[in-house]
Amino acid sequence: MTTSLEKAKPEVEVREQARARAASLSYSTGFGNEHSSEALLDALPVGRNTPQRVNYGLYTEMLSGTAFTELRANTHRTWLYRIRPSVVHPSFERIDNGTLLTPPFTDVPLEPNLLFWAPRPAPAAGTDFVSGLWTLGGNGDPVQRSGVAIHLYTADISMTDRVFSTADGELMIVPELGGLLIHTELGLLSVEPGSVALIPRAIKFRVEILGAAAGEGHAPAFVRGYVCENFGTPFALPELGFIGHGGMANPRDFRAPVAAYDDDTERPVEVIHKVGGNLWSSTYDHSPLDVVAWHGNSVPYVYNMLDFMVMGNVTVDHPDPSLLTALTSTTDTPGVGNVDFCVVPPRWVSGEDTFRPQYFHRNVSTEYAGVITELENPGGWVQGSSGLTNMMTPHGTGADVWEHAAQADTSVPEKVDGLFFLWETKLPIALTTQGAQAVGTTDDETLSGKNTLQSRFRP
């Protein structure tokens, strides 16, 4: 499949074409597979990775996401066959980082409070995905290849003449309002609210808007969502142990793109590259999304969170939230993740004589939660809001939820609605100054009820 950059078309036309392309996409399935794809017949070499001459005059290039000597099971790399090698570009120049920031963050002290953020407002007119990235907080250091940054994004225009990549980490993009068509070096991904996109470290991509909340008249609507920048090991499926061969996030539900390429030399393309926490810009005379064929296992994915197979109890008690882990970035300590991605979809709960919501808890790990579809039950968060529970901060239900759960008839199963996710990380999340300034106050609706729990002690 061949694609080309839009020639300064109106945003409404770009979105219409994006929706048509999204509807026609096909994918390769399976997480961690050795995928292969070619946009032109016989563009992918057979029997060798670096033939003396590649068909169609293509150049061979390798993208290594892990060290050459990693264990085979942990190796991430992809062979690319492209129109021009990545070394063909003018020099990069430093540009302002704007609201896209990188840890370590030291200006705001950690605090032992539950923190909440209201949904981000509409962006200033003319904001694309990269310009609309706004960093809430993070931990670790990308130079040390450890930790995470949590960003929120808003955008009202598509990236038609800009491309972005980050050498600092892998990106997990979680749309909450409006869908995205993501053009990557390896092909296209359509990502709607309820799905997530995974972009490997340093893969170049641009984002077009599929649709969003209704705007007034012909004014473009905006999209909104969450982004995790994972500085550590690439996300992987967690081990299942006694669960067996299937459950939680199943490999076949992850979809990788098929090869597609831009071959545009008629207008300049700005390439923004992030490394060491800083942004660099170069203006190419061609699109760098020019990979005609590829094979490997360091590839983008899209995953529908509603495909998550929830594991739960059928007798008593509330299972630990670790059973909701869809992907994990591992560390040297077995069972301790640099960051875990947990899915909390609509599900049935059936514990008898059991307080069914999450028990009151203090956790050595840090949890960040974002809402895709709000819960209808008492105490539910609104769509687009988010919350942070830093390590050892007490958390649990408010009085309304506690009262509802304590009085519920547990002899019958109950369907829990809503869709939200968690990023759980081993280190505290330090806030940026802008993230701290946007924290909701204690009289926000999202916090109501937590301090109205009364003593029920009757000795």
PAZALUM-870012 format. One record per residue: residue in three letters; x, y, z of N, C-alpha, C, O in turn. Coordinates in steps of 0.1 Angstrom, whole numbers, plus 5000, padded with zeros to 4 digits. Atoms other than C-alpha are relative to their C-alpha. Layout:
BEGIN
alaXYZXYZXYZXYZ ...
END
This chain:
BEGIN
met500849885000500050005000500950125000501950135008 thr499349875001501350354991499250115006498050125003 thr500749884995500450665010500950124997502150114995 ser499349885002501451025005499550115009498450115013 leu500349894991501551335026499050094993499050114981 glu501049925005498551565022500650134995501650185001 lys499549885005499151875001499250125005498450184997 ala500649884994497952155024498550004999497950104996 lys501550015001494352025024499450055013500050045023 pro500749964988491752155048499949895010499949775006 glu500150104990491551975081498849904998499049785000 val501250095001488051845074500349904989499849784990 glu499750095010489351685042501049905004500949785000 val499050094995492351535059499349895009499649775008 arg500750104991490051375085499149904992499149794996 glu500950095008487651235059500949894993500549784993 gln499150095006490551075041500649905010500849785008 ala499550094989491950945074499049905004499449785006 arg501150094996488650785083499949894989499749774992 ala500150105011488550615048501249905001501049784999 arg498850084999492050485052499949905012500249785011 ala500150084988491350365087499149884998499349775003 ala501050115003488350165075500549894991500049784991 ser499450105009490449985049501249935005501749854997 leu498850064996493349885070499949855003498949805007 ser499950144996494449525075501349995009502150085009 tyr498950024990496849395102500649865000499949774995 ser499450134997499149115111499849995015499950085023 thr500450024986498248965145501149925008501849845002 gly499250084991500248835175501150095006501950164999 phe499049924993502349005201501449935001501449825005 gly498650064999506148955199500449914989501449854989 asn499750095011505948765167501150054991501550174993 glu499249965011508448775139499150044988498849954980 his500949955011506248985116500850034988502050064989 ser499449955012507049065080498950054991497850014991 ser501049935009505349285054500850074989501950124990 glu499449935011506049435020498850074992497850014990 ala501049935007504149705002500149984985499150014977 leu499850035014505549604968500549854999501349815007 leu499650145002505949244955501549984999502150054991 asp498650035000509349104962500950115005502150115002 ala499249894994510549414980500749945013501850005016 leu499450064988511349195011501049894996500649794989 pro499050115004514648995006499649875006499149865017 val500250134995514448625010501349935001502249934992 gly498850084998517148405025501250085005502250025009 arg498949924994519348695037499450145004498450184999 asn500549874995518949035055500650114992500050224990 thr499349895006521549235036500549964986501749944985 pro499550035014521649144999500950114994500750224998 gln499249905006524149314978499250124994499650234995 arg500949905005521349494960498649965003498249845001 val501350034997517849514972499150044989499350144982 asn500949975011514949504947499550155002499450205013 tyr500549875001513549844936501050115005500650235006 gly499049904996516850014946499850055015500250165018 leu500249964986515950014983501349985008502249915004 tyr498850014990518450055012499649915012498549925016 thr500250094988518849805040500450085013501450155013 glu499749934987518649945076499549915011498449855010 met500550084988518349775110499750095011500550195014 leu500449934988516549915140500149915012499449815013 ser499850094989517849765172499450065013499850175017 gly500649954988515649815202500649955013500350005024 thr499350064989517849605225501449974996501849984984 ala498650035003521549515228500149884991499349794992 phe499850115009522949275202500149875008499749765004 thr499750124993523849025230498949975011499149895020 glu501250044991520449025249499749854998499949804987 leu500550135002518948685255499050004988498350104986 arg500850005011517148575224498550045002497950114995 ala501449984997513748585241499750155003498650205002 asn500249864997514348955250500450094989500350224990 thr499549925011515749075217498950074992497950004988 his501049935008513849345198500850074989501650164992 arg499449935012514949445163499249984988498449884987 thr500750015012513549505129500950044988501650144989 trp499349965012515149505094499050084991497950044989 leu500849905008513849795072500650014986501950014985 tyr499649985014514049825034499350124995498150124993 arg500649875002513550185026500550084988501650044982 ile499649925012513750444999501350085002502150094993 arg498849934996516350645017500449965014499549945022 pro499650044987518450545047499850125010499750245006 ser500349894990517750745080501250105001500950215006 val498949904998521250905078499850124990500550224991 val500249895010519951125049499150105006497950095005 his500849894994518851445066500950125003502150105005 pro499249894996520051795073500349995015499749915022 ser499750004986521451875107498850045009498050115004 phe501049974991519151885137500450125008501650145012 glu499749894992518852205157499149995013497949955011 arg500850004988517652245193498850094999498950204994 ile501249925000514052375197499550005015499949915023 asp500650004986512052465228499249885003498449834994 asn500850124996510552175247498650035002497849935002 gly501449974998507352355253499549945013500149955024 thr500550074988505152155277500349855000499749785008 leu499650145000506751825268501349995008502450035003 leu498950004990509051765298500549865003499849765000 thr499450134998511351485309500649995014501350095018 pro499450014987512351355344501549994999502049954988 pro500549994986514051375368499450145003500050244998 phe500749884996511651635382500350025015500149945023 thr499649974986512851805415499350135005499650165017 asp500649874995510852135417498849985009498650075017 val501250024992507751985433500249885010500549775006 pro499850114990508051785466498949894999497749924996 leu501150114999506251445468499150035012499650085022 glu500949984989503151465489499249875003498949804993 pro500750124997501151195507498550014999497749965007 asn501449985003497851295492499549934987500349924978 leu500650045013495551145466499950134991499450234996 leu500049885009495851375436499149974988499249864982 phe500950025011493251425409500150124990500550234993 trp500049905010493151615376498749994992498249884988 ala501249995009490051725356500449984986501649994983 pro499650015014489951655319500650124994500250234998 arg499349895006492251875299499050084991498250024984 pro500949915009490552175282500449994986501549934982 ala499750005014490452225245501350084998501650175005 pro498749935002493852325231499850134992498750164987 ala500149885009494652655214499949964985500449854982 ala500250045015493652655177501349984993502350054995 gly498850035007496252495155501049915007502249915004 thr499150094992497652245180499949864995498849804994 asp500050145004498751905167500449915011500749965022 phe499750094990499651595186501250035008501350035020 val498749974994503251685193499950135008500450135020 ser500149874993502552045202499149995012499250075022 gly501050024989499651925225500549915011499749885020 leu499650084989501751695246500450085012501150185012 trp499949924988501651815282500449905011499649815014 thr499550094991503751645309499550025014499650135020 leu500650004986502051565343501149975010501250045020 gly498950044990505051395360500749884995500549844983 gly499250115004507451105359501049965011501050025022 asn498950044991510350925375501149944992501049934980 gly498950065007513650775367500850104991500750224993 asp499149925009515950905339500149934987500649824986 pro499950075013515750825302501549974996501749874989 val498650035003519550845299500449875007501349805002 gln499750124993519750565324499049884996499149775001 arg500950105005516950375305499249945011499049825012 ser500850054989514750355336499050115003499350225003 gly501149914996511450505347499050034989499049974978 val501049975009508550665330499750155000500150225010 ala500649874999506950995321498549994996498249914987 ile501550005003503151055320499750134994499850244999 his500549885007501851295294498549994997498049884996 leu501349995005498451415284500150074987501050154985 tyr500049935012497651525249498650064996497650004999 thr501149945006495151755232500450044986501650094984 ala499649965013495051835195498750034992497749974994 asp501149975008492751995170500350004985499450034976 ile499750025014494651955137500949884999501649845008 ser499250125003496451665121501450044996501750154992 met498649985004500151625115500249964986500449844983 thr499950035015500351655077501450034995501849974985 asp498749975005503851795074501050005012502150075011 arg499150024988505451695108500149855003499149785002 val499750144996506951365120500750015014501550105016 phe499450004986507951285156500649865003500149764998 ser499450124994510151025173500750035013501150155015 thr499349984988511650975207501049895003500549775003 ala499050104997514850795214500049975015500749885020 asp500050024986514150825251499249885005499549825015 gly500850114995511550555253498949964990498650024980 glu501150055007508650355240498750085004498650125016 leu501249924997505250535238498849915000498649834990 met501450065000501850395248499050124999499050205008 ile500949895003499150625234498649945003498249844997 val501350044996495650595250499050104997498850195005 pro501049905003492950795232498849995010498449885014 glu501250004991490050905254498950084993497750044995 leu501049935007488251155232500550024985501450094982 gly499750005014488351105194501149904996502049875004 gly499150105005490250855173501250064992501250184988 leu498749965007493750875157500349904989500149784991 leu499450085010495250745125501550035001501950144998 ile498649984997498950695133500849944988500849824986 his499150045011501350675103501349975006502050075010 thr498750034995504450495114500949964988500549944977 glu499150055010507550385095499649874995499949834983 leu500450145004506150035094498649984995498349884991 gly501450015005502550115084499150085009499550165018 leu501049914994499350265097499249925011499049805010 leu500950054989497350205130498850095001499050225002 ser501249924997493850315136499749975015499549865019 val500150014986493350385173498850085005498950215005 glu501249934995489950475188500049995015500749915021 pro500150024986489050535224499549865004498649804998 gly500250144997489050195241501149924996501349805000 ser498950075004492150095223501350085003501250205007 val498749934998495850175228501049974989500949864982 ala499050025010498750215204501449995008501650075017 leu498650014994502350105213501050034989501049964978 ile499049965010505150275194501449985005501850045015 pro498750034995508650135198500950125001500750224993 arg499049904999511550355208500650044987501049964979 ala499449945012512750585180499349984987499750034977 ile500850025012510050475155499450144997498850205005 lys500649875004509050785135498549984996498149884991 phe501450015003505350865132499450144999500050235004 arg500849885000502751125125498649965003498249855001 val501450034995499151155138499050084993499150214993 glu501149935006496051245119498849975009498749875015 ile501250014992492651295136498949934992498649974980 leu501150075006489851055128498750075003497850084994 gly501349944996487051225147500250045014501150005021 ala499949954986486351395180498750045004497750024998 ala501249944995483751565201499550104990500350174983 ala500649915010481351765180500450155002500350205014 gly499749864999482452115173498950094995497950044990 glu501049915005480452425165500250044985501350074982 gly499949975015479752485128501049924994501049794995 his498950075007482852395108501350015008502349975003 ala498850004992485252455136500549865003499749785007 pro499550144997487552155141499849965014500150045023 ala500150054986486851945172501449955004502349954996 phe498750034996489651835193500049855006499049805009 val499850144994491051495205500850025013501550125015 arg499349994987492451415239500349865004499649765000 gly499750134995494151125256501250005009501750115014 tyr498950024991497050985277501149944993500949874983 val498850065006500550895269501049965011501350045020 cys499050044992503050685288501349984992501349914982 glu498750015006506750725278500849915009501249945020 asn499350104992508450405290501550004997501949974986 phe498550005003512250455294500649875002501849854999 gly499450124996512850105306499949894989499849934977 thr500150115010512649765288498750004993497750054999 pro501350005008510049725261498949935007499149835014 phe501250074994506549635272500049854995500349824983 ala500150145004506049255272498749945007498250005017 leu501150074993503249015281500549945013501549885013 pro499650064987503348915318500049854999499249794991 glu500150154999504048545327498749975006498150045014 leu501350044995500848355334500149905011499249885019 gly499850104989502248085358498849905001498549844991 phe501150104998499347885372498850034993497949954992 ile501249975008496848065351499949914988498849884984 gly500050095012497847855322500450064987501150164987 his499649955013498147915285499350124995499850184986 gly500849895005495548185281499450085011499250035022 gly500649914989494048475300500750145000501850154994 met499649865000494448845306500250054986499250044978 ala499849955014495949005274500549884992501649834994 asn499650115009496148735247500850054988500450154982 pro499249955010498848765221499350034987499650124980 arg500749985013496548725191499250124998498850164987 asp500949885001494549035200500850124997500350234996 phe499249885004497549265193500250004985500549904979 arg499949995014497649395158501150094995501350205000 ala498849935005500749505139499650054986498849994979 pro500349945013500649725108500649924988501549844990 val499350055012501349615072500750124994500450234996 ala499149905006503949795052499250104992498350074984 ala500549895008502950135038501150115000501850125009 tyr498949905001505250415026499550134994498650144985 asp500149875006505350785018501150024990502249984993 asp499049965010507250894987499750144995499350164984 asp500449865003506851264988501250095000501950095010 thr498849915001509551504976499650144996500450224992 glu500549875006507351804967499850105011499650225007 arg500249904990507151975001500849965012501149845014 pro499150034989509351995032499249935012498049955013 val500650074988508651775063500950035012502150015012 glu499349984988509651885098500149875008499049815011 val499950124992511051595118500550055014501650115015 ile499649964986511151645156500449875007499749775007 his499450124994513351405175500350045015500950145018 lys499849984986513451375213501149915005501149795002 val498950084995516651255230500650075012500850195012 gly499549944988517951315265499150105006499550195013 gly501049904994514751505274499850124992499050214995 asn500149885008515251765247499549974986499749864981 leu500550025014513651825213500950074990501550174993 trp499249965011515551865181499250004987498349914986 ser500849995012514151965147500950014988502050074988 ser499350005013515351915111498950004990497949934991 thr501050005011513451995079500649924988501549964982 tyr499650095011513751715054499350044987498450124987 asp500649985013513051735017499249884995498949874984 his500850125003511251405019499449955013499849995023 ser500650064988509151205042500949885005501349804997 pro499250114995511150965065499149885002499749775006 leu500850114998508150735066500049924986498949904980 asp499950055014509450565034500549855000501249814991 val499750144999509850195045499149924991497949924993 val500850075010508649975016499849865005498849805002 ala500150144994509249635034500849995013501750075015 trp499350014987510349515068499749865005498749795002 his500350124993510549215090500850015014501950065015 gly499450004986511249175128499050005010497849975008 asn501050014989509649195162500050135008499350145018 ser500149874994510249555172499050094991499550164982 val501049945009506949685157498950075008498850045020 pro501149944993504049905166498849915001498749814994 tyr501250084998500849755179498850095003498950205008 val501249954995497249845185499249895007499249775002 tyr500650104992495249665212498750065005498650175011 asn501349964995491549685221499949955015499949835017 met500150044986491149695259498849915003498949845013 leu501250094997487749525257500349864996499549774999 asp499650145003489549215244500749945012501049825013 phe499350054988491249185279499149895007497949925009 met500850114994490148855295500350025015501349985021 val499849984986489548945331500049875008499149795006 met499950124991490548685357499550055013499850155018 gly500649964988488548695389499749885009499949775006 asn500450114991487248505419498649954997497850024991 val501450055001484148285419499549955014498549885015 thr500450044987483948235457500050125009498950195010 val500049894991485048505481501350094997502250054991 asp498949905000487348815483500250064987499750024976 his499749925012488649065458501449974996502349985004 pro498650035005491648955437500950124999500450234998 asp499149895001494749165437500050064986499749994976 pro500149935014494849425408501149954991501049984979 ser499050055009497949255394499449914990500049894979 leu500750095010495449015377499550084988499050034978 leu500549925011494549315355501150054991500950134982 thr498949955007498049355341500049944985499949824983 ala500050035014498049355303501449994994501749904987 leu498749995005501649455296500950045012500550115021 thr499149964990504749495318501450034994501849974985 ser498649975003508149655314500849955012500750015023 thr499450074989510349435335501350075005501850164999 thr498749954994513349515358500849885004500449765001 asp499150114996516149305372499449925012499949815015 thr500750074989513949215402498849934995497849994990 pro501250075005511548935392498750045007498650065019 gly501349964995507949045395499850145003498750195006 val500149854998508749415399500150074987501250064981 gly500049935013507849625369500550145001500350215010 asn499749865001509449945358498750084998498550185004 val501349955001505850015347499149894995499549814986 asp501050105004502749785344498950084994498550184999 phe501249945006499849865321498849905004498849795000 cys501250084995496549745338498750044994498550174993 val501349975006493149725321498949975009498949865015 val501250024991489949765341498750024991498250134991 pro501149995009487149695316498749965008498749935019 pro501250054994483449625323500149855003500749774995 arg499850134996483249295341499049955010498350045016 trp500850054990481249065364500849975012501949935012 val499450034987482049035401499049915007497749935006 ser500950114995480648735420500349965014499749865019 gly499750054987482248705454498850015010498250115011 glu501150004990479748605481500550045014501750025017 asp499649954987479748765515501450084999502350065008 thr498849935004482448995500499850144998498850184991 phe499949865004483149365499500650014986501849994985 arg499650025013483349375462500950114994501850074985 pro499149905005485049705454501449975005501649895014 gln498650024996488849735458500150035015499550135020 tyr499949984986489749705495500950125003501650174994 phe499249894996491349995514501549955000501849845003 his498750055004495049985505501050105002500850225000 arg498749925001498550125510501049914992501249804996 asn499250075010500850015482501450054999501650174997 val498649965002504650025478500250064986501150144984 ser500049945014504050095441499250124999498350155007 thr500749885003502650405426499049974988499349914979 glu501150025010499350405406499550134994499250225001 tyr500749895007498150645380498949944992499049854985 ala501250055006494650595367499450104991499450224994 gly500649915010492950745336498649934996498549814995 val501350055003489250715327499750024985499850134980 ile500450005014488150625292498450014999497950104992 thr501449994999484450565299499650005015500049915023 glu500349984986483050685332499149905006498249844999 leu500950094994481450465357498750065004498650185007 glu501349954997477750505364499749985015498850045020 asn500350034986477850365400500450125008501250215004 pro499749894991478150605430501550025001502349925002 gly498649974998481550775432500849994988502150004988 gly499350025012482450715396500750134995500250244997 trp499349895005485050945380499550034986498949954980 val500549965013484251145349501049974989502249964992 gln499150035011485651065315501050114998500750234998 gly498949905003489051225308500750045013501750105012 ser499349974988489851265345501149905003501149794997 ser498950094997492851105361500450025015500150125021 gly499649994986494251035396501449935002501749844995 leu498750054996497650965412500049965014499750045023 thr499850054986498250755443501549965001501949854997 asn498650034999501950775451500249905011499349875019 met499750124991503650495471499650035015499950135020 met500450004986502150425505499050105004498750135016 thr501149914998499350675501498849925002498449844993 pro501250074998496150535516499050034989498850154986 his501149985009493350485491498949895001499249795006 gly501250095000489950325487498850074997498850184992 thr501249945004486350395483499550115009500050125020 gly500649904991484350695495498849945007498549825005 ala501150044992481350675518498949944992498349844996 asp501150055008478750635491500349864994499449784995 val499750135006480550345474500049905011499649785009 trp499950094989481250185508498649955004498349845006 glu501450034995477550205518499349914990498649824994 his500750085011476350065484500649865001499849765000 ala499450135000478849775486499649925013499549805012 ala500350074987478149695523498649955000498349865008 gln501550045000474349675516499649914988498549874988 ala500350075012474549495483499749855003500249795012 asp500350144999473049155478501049924993501149924980 thr498850075006476148935472499649864996500549784992 ser500350135005474148625464499849994985499749884980 val500150005014473848735428501250084994501750175001 pro498949935006476648845404499650154997498450184995 glu500349855003476949225396500950044989502150014989 lys499349955011478049385364500650145003499850235007 val499449874998480549665368500350074987500950004978 asp499949935013480549925340501350085000502250075009 gly498949915001483050175328501349944994501349814994 leu498750055005486550145313501150105004501050225000 phe498849914997489750285328501249915000501149794999 phe498750075000493350185330500950055011500750165017 leu499049964990496250205354501449984994501749894987 trp498650025001499950265350500649995013500550095021 glu499550024987501650115380501549994999502049914991 thr498549995001505350195386500649985013500050025024 lys499350034988507850095412500550125008500750115020 leu499549874994508950455419498950105001498050104993 pro501049895000506950755430500150084987501150094981 ile500149905011505750995403500250145006499450195013 ala499849864997507251335408499350094990499450074978 leu500849915009505051615394500950114994501850155000 thr499449885006506151885370499350125006498350105013 thr500649884995505352235380498650024994497750065001 gln501349985007502552255354499049895005497849925006 gly500850104995501251925367499550035014498350005017 ala500449964986501152045403499050115000498150115008 gln500949895001499452365393498649964995497650034998 ala501350045005496652175376499349905009498249855006 val500750094991495851945405498750055005498650175009 gly501249954995492251955416500050025015500949975022 thr500049974986491352095450499149905007498449825001 thr500750104992489851895479498550014999497849925004 asp501449995001486352015472499549964986498349984983 asp500550055013486251865437499149895002499249815012 glu501050114999483451625430500749865001500249775007 thr499450135000485951345424500649965013500849845016 leu499550034987487151375460498949995010499249955022 ser501150004990483751395477499849865005499849764998 gly500350134993483051125502501249935007500949855015 lys498950084994486551015511500250035015500649945022 asn499849974986486551195544498750005008498650055019 thr501350024993482951115553499849865005498749835011 leu500150144994483650755563500050025015500950085021 gln500149984986482550735599500449875007500549765002 ser499750124992483650505627498749925002497649975006 arg501150094997481350205630500349905010499749795012 phe499550094990483150045658499049995012498650095017 arg500950034989480849885684500549905009500249785008 pro499550104991482749715712499049945009499349855017 
END
